[in-house]
Structure formats: structure tokens, C-alpha cells
Amino acid sequence: MKKKWCYILLIPGLSIILFFLVLPIINSILPTFVVRDKIGLLQYSSFLKDEYFMQIFYRTIKISLLASLFCMIFGVPVAYFISRSSQKLRGLLIACTVFPMLTNSVVRAFAWMNILGKNGLINKLLMSLNLIKEPYKLLYTESAILIGTVYLFLPLMIVSLVGVMENIDNDLLEAAESLGANKVKAFFKVVFPLSIPGLIVGTVLVFTGSLTAYTTPQLLGGNSNMVLSTLIYQKTISLGDWSGAAVVATVMIITTLLVIETINKLASKLNERGV
């Protein structure tokens, strides 16, 4: 009887999820399978055969994967340092890490525009040092999108890792060092394997955020470096092609699910090997 009441209590929450999340997605996706009153995958095959759309797709995947990789590289040592700090300092460092997320993404993108522009901070510094004669084109490139994306989502990776690393007992590191392992080897043999759950969460958050981000790619990449999110905006607002935008959105959803599944399988293999 108690179990039946538990299921009944789930009904309001499930109804809200179904009505506000599931049904809108289904309502957007279903029309993409119907072309001229015929059910099929014509719109998806047209998307996959179009070189322009595939170039945008590959660019989006490349930026998302690279952003995830760089967030791992930068996030792991920072998170480890924060997790091993004193409790007061740890709270301060976490606050500093999360603070940029309190600023609107448009403001952060404009800040990078001032840094990467032709008259920006980097070009002015290089020219003042006589290292270059003409300003480099740093803005409106894939690299600019990547820099802005890493800056945007790095706090998510750090926070995800800190939550796991701070629960790793120092006695494990001391035991590894007493058995002859130096600090670097102890980190990769003890801390890193135990941090994989946080790494998975952080990677998924960074990848999905990078894949769906709109403001940063639009402002830092411009129209010449379009990604899937800006393509959806163009199809809906500029062209009024809602069906085509739904196709792109569906491709993004499927890609995200495939990447998440791949990350989980890779992580499980790492755990099996005890890396």
C-alpha cells in the first residue's frame, strides 16, 4: 500500500515534466519525419548530404570536444589545489571560481571581443613589444569561439571535480607515498581514478553547454564561423524554416546522447583497468 502511495505522489511531478518538456520536444520532432504527407527521413538525409550543413556540424563537434578537453586539462589541477586547501581558503577559491558565472554571457563575450579584437589588448601588447607589425585576426575565428567557450564552462568542470576530490581521504595519498610513489604518481594512481565520476559529470556539462551555446559563438565567431545553435537561430528568425530548425535540434539531441554514452563507456573501461 505504501508503494502505491509513492507512485501516486510521483504523478504531479511526472505530469509537469511530460507537459512542459516531453510534449514540446515530441511536437517539434514529429513534423520533421513528414514530408508531403509521406513519413520518412528525407529532411535528415538532405541535411547529412549537404556539405555546408555538415561543415557546420563538424565545426560544432570539434569546438565542443576541444572545449571539454581543455576544461579537463585546466580544471583537474585547479580543482585538486582547491580541494587540498584549508576550509576557509577553499570557500574563497570556490567563490572566485563561480563568480564569473554570475555575469551574463553577453557581457563576458564582449569582454573577450575587447581582448581579441584588432585594437584589443593582445594585439596592442604585441605591437607595443614590436613582435608584430600588423594586428592579428584573433576575433571572428574558431579559436576565439573556443577561448570564449572554455572560459564560459571551465567553472562547471572545476566545481564538479572539487565536489569529488575533497572527499578523497589524505590517508590514501600518504599510503601511496609510503609505498614509494612520488606525489605525481600518487595523484595519477589514486586521486585521478577516484575523480572520474566528477570528471564525467563535468565533461558532460561542458560538452552539452558548448554544443548548445549561442551567444559566445555568435559574438566571437561571427557569421563566417557558424555553429549548430546559430544555424537554428538563422533558420527560425531569418528564414522562418521551423521544420529545418527542428531537424538541426534533433541532430544535436542525438549527438549529445551518443557522446554521453561514449563518455560513460570510456569511463567504465578506465575503472575496470584501475587507471
ABEGO torsion letter per residue (X at the ends): XAAAAAAAAAAAAAAAAAAAAAAAAAAAAAAAABBGGBBBAAAAAAAAABAAAAAAAAAAAAAAAAAAAAAAAAAAAAAAAAAABBAAAAAAAAAAAAAAAABBAAAAAAAAAAAABAABAAAAAAAAAGABABBBBABGBAAAAAAAAAAAAAAAAAAAAAAAAAABBAAAAAAAAAAGBBAAAAAAAAAAAAAAAAAAAAAAAAAAAAAABAAAAAAAAEAABBBAAAAAAAAAAAAGBAAAAAAAAAAAAAAAAAAAAAAAAAAAAAAAAGX
